[in-house]
Amino acid sequence: MTEIKNTKQYDLEERTFNFAKRVRIFVKKVVKTVGNIEDGIQLIRASGSVGANYIEANESLSKKDFVLRIKICRKEVKESRYWLLLIDINNNPELEKERGVLIKEATELMNIFGSIIRKSE
């Protein structure tokens, strides 16, 4: 009898990439005010930094370097959540729903990175 293995292992690198892509799609839809443009730039930078630092963590040369990169991932995803909250969606229900999904994903990623840090230290 063969053992059935769970083949649906979620790739965190892919998940952080998808988060950054969805953020970019969201930012394109918001009203272009001075505040939203500035907040959108910050949001795009922070969301992209999450995945970039996760890739660097996986290529780290030491455990200390790995933990540092994962801490940066957690910091950047917290920052992404902050910028998501600041963007003015002008009472648009569709954008509010999208923002809620992105905030939920940011919170989940933050918790995942926090767990990785606790297990690695």
Buried (B, 14 or more C-beta within 10 A) or exposed (E): EEEEEEEEEEEBEEBBBEBBEBBBEBBEEBEEEEEBEEBBEBBBBBBBBBBBBBEBBEEBEEEEEBBBBBBBBBBBBBBBBBBBEBBEBEEBEEBEEBBEEBBEBBEEBBEBBBEBBEEEE
